[in-house]
């Protein structure tokens, strides 16, 4: 079983919003994702989707995108991104989504001894665009949500059901220099976390992404355009 990751699919969600307005590299991006996905991923694999799944504004409008994702091979696990305005209660989503598409919200799943956890994240103090009066409350709330999802994953570790944890975030949890943030400080508390995958960054901002090892953990940028719309292999489990 392989674990792949691909963030920022930005499917249409019945919004009539072509992504090529952001550059020619986005031309036919969903068709390119589908082709690459079918080439790389088998039904036994897992694909992590760290947010910005669809431009849909209403839940009813995202269902066609979710159905298309469900038709791709593998089990798909997703978290919310900053543009996923359609995101609603976990109970409603789970009642409507196909079996192969699962959402993570304050909880965790286990596959072959690996727990998968995740939360959206947010801008952190010192990052570009962070304004304390606007962002501090959301930042602190996302730290609480991170603690909840890691706690859920750690229960699997403590019970022996999992040996390690892969964590999804939508927002980058640190900058290009790898400086500490509230997110990295919390992640560092848990030796069981081995990999952190995230998205959100596009175009020139990818040059400010941190990838590599920090505190013995591997950080992976998985924005779809950064990966040329090919799911990124994280590990085999």
C-alpha positions in Angstrom: 0.0 0.0 0.0 1.4 3.4 -1.0 0.5 6.8 0.4 0.3 9.7 -2.1 -0.6 13.3 -1.5 -2.1 16.1 -3.8 -3.4 19.4 -2.5 -5.3 22.2 -4.2 -7.3 20.3 -6.8 -9.5 23.4 -7.2 -12.3 21.5 -9.0 -15.0 23.7 -10.5 -17.9 23.0 -8.1 -20.4 24.4 -10.8 -18.8 27.8 -10.4 -17.7 28.2 -14.1 -14.2 29.3 -12.8 -11.5 28.0 -15.2 -8.1 27.8 -13.4 -6.2 28.8 -16.5 -6.8 32.4 -15.5 -3.9 31.7 -13.0 -1.6 30.6 -15.8 -1.3 28.3 -18.8 0.1 25.6 -16.6 -3.5 25.1 -15.2 -4.9 24.3 -18.7 -7.1 21.1 -18.4 -5.7 20.5 -15.0 -8.4 18.1 -13.8 -8.0 15.9 -16.9 -4.2 15.9 -16.3 -4.8 15.0 -12.6 -7.1 12.2 -13.6 -4.5 10.7 -16.1 -1.6 11.0 -13.7 -3.7 9.6 -10.8 -4.8 6.5 -12.8 -1.2 5.9 -13.9 0.3 6.1 -10.4 -2.4 5.0 -7.9 -4.0 1.6 -7.4 -7.2 0.7 -5.6 -5.2 -0.5 -2.6 -3.4 2.9 -2.2 -4.3 6.0 -0.2 -4.3 9.5 -1.5 -4.2 12.4 0.9 -6.0 15.6 -0.2 -4.8 18.5 2.0 -7.6 21.0 1.2 -8.9 23.3 -1.5 -10.8 20.5 -3.1 -13.4 22.6 -4.9 -14.6 26.1 -5.6 -18.2 25.1 -4.8 -19.9 27.5 -2.5 -22.8 25.2 -1.5 -22.6 21.6 -0.4 -25.0 20.4 -3.1 -22.6 21.8 -5.7 -19.6 19.9 -4.5 -21.2 16.5 -4.8 -20.4 16.1 -8.5 -16.7 16.9 -7.7 -16.7 14.4 -4.9 -18.2 11.8 -7.1 -15.5 12.3 -9.7 -12.8 12.0 -7.0 -14.4 8.8 -5.7 -14.1 7.3 -9.2 -10.3 7.7 -9.1 -8.4 4.7 -7.7 -7.6 4.4 -4.0 -9.0 5.6 -0.7 -9.1 9.4 -0.5 -8.7 11.3 2.8 -9.3 15.0 2.8 -9.2 18.0 5.1 -10.6 21.5 4.6 -8.8 24.2 2.8 -9.3 28.0 3.0 -11.4 27.9 -0.2 -13.6 24.9 0.7 -16.7 27.1 1.6 -18.9 24.1 0.9 -17.5 22.2 3.9 -20.3 21.4 6.3 -20.9 19.2 9.3 -18.9 15.9 9.4 -22.2 13.9 9.9 -23.7 15.4 6.8 -20.6 14.9 4.7 -20.1 11.3 5.8 -23.7 10.5 5.1 -23.5 11.7 1.5 -19.9 10.9 0.4 -19.0 7.6 -1.3 -17.1 5.1 0.8 -13.8 5.8 -0.9 -13.9 9.5 0.1 -13.4 10.3 3.8 -13.0 13.5 5.7 -10.8 14.2 8.7 -12.0 16.7 11.3 -10.7 16.4 14.8 -10.2 12.7 14.3 -7.9 10.1 12.6 -7.9 7.0 10.5 -5.5 4.0 10.5 -4.1 2.0 7.5 -1.5 -0.7 7.8 -0.2 0.6 11.1 -0.1 4.3 10.0 -2.5 6.8 11.5 -3.6 9.7 9.2 -4.5 13.0 11.0 -5.1 16.5 9.8 -6.5 20.0 10.1 -6.6 23.2 8.0 -4.0 25.2 9.9 -3.7 29.0 9.4 -1.3 31.9 9.0 1.1 32.1 11.9 2.8 35.1 13.6 5.5 36.4 11.4 4.2 34.9 8.2 3.3 37.0 5.2 -0.2 38.5 5.6 -0.6 37.7 9.3 -2.4 40.5 11.1 -2.7 39.9 14.8 -6.1 41.5 15.3 -7.6 39.4 12.5 -5.7 36.2 12.6 -4.6 35.5 16.2 -8.0 34.0 17.3 -8.1 31.7 14.2 -4.5 30.7 14.6 -5.1 29.7 18.3 -8.2 27.8 17.3 -6.3 25.8 14.6 -3.7 24.9 17.2 -6.5 23.4 19.3 -7.8 21.5 16.3 -4.3 20.3 15.6 -4.0 19.0 19.2 -7.3 17.2 18.8 -6.4 15.4 15.6 -3.0 14.4 16.8 -4.6 13.2 20.0 -6.9 11.0 18.1 -4.0 9.6 16.1 -2.0 9.1 19.3 -4.8 7.0 20.7 -4.2 4.6 17.8 -0.5 4.6 18.6 -1.0 4.0 22.3 -3.4 1.1 21.6 -0.9 -0.5 19.2 -3.1 -0.1 16.2 -0.6 2.4 14.7 3.2 2.8 14.9 3.5 6.2 13.2 1.5 9.2 12.1 1.2 11.2 8.8 -0.2 14.7 9.3 -2.0 16.8 6.8 -2.2 20.6 6.9 -3.6 22.9 4.3 -1.5 26.0 5.2 2.2 25.7 5.4 3.1 25.2 9.1 6.5 26.9 8.7 8.4 29.1 6.3 11.4 28.5 4.0 14.0 28.9 6.8 12.3 26.3 8.9 11.7 28.7 11.8 9.6 27.4 14.7 5.9 28.2 14.8 3.2 27.0 17.2 2.4 24.3 14.7 6.0 23.0 14.4 6.4 23.2 18.2 3.4 21.0 18.8 4.3 18.6 16.0 7.8 18.2 17.6 6.2 17.0 20.8 5.1 13.8 19.1 7.9 11.4 18.0 5.3 9.2 16.2 4.7 11.9 13.6 7.0 11.1 10.7 5.6 13.1 7.8 3.8 16.4 7.3 2.1 17.2 4.0 0.7 20.6 3.1 -0.4 22.7 0.1 -1.9 26.2 -0.3 1.2 27.7 -2.0 1.2 28.5 -5.7 3.3 30.2 -8.4 6.2 32.2 -6.9 5.2 31.5 -3.3 6.4 27.9 -3.7 9.9 29.4 -3.4 9.1 30.2 0.2 8.2 26.7 1.1 10.1 24.5 3.4 10.7 20.9 2.3 13.0 18.4 4.0 13.7 17.3 7.5 13.0 19.3 10.7 13.0 17.7 14.2 13.4 14.3 12.6 10.2 14.7 10.5 9.8 15.1 6.7 7.9 18.1 5.4 6.3 17.8 1.9 4.8 20.6 -0.3 2.0 19.0 -2.3 0.2 21.8 -4.1 -1.1 20.3 -7.4 0.5 22.9 -9.7 3.9 22.6 -7.9 3.8 18.8 -8.6 2.7 19.3 -12.2 -0.7 17.8 -11.2 0.9 14.4 -10.4 0.1 12.8 -7.0 3.3 12.7 -4.9 4.4 9.5 -3.3 5.0 10.0 0.4 5.8 6.5 1.5 4.9 2.8 1.2 3.3 1.2 4.2 
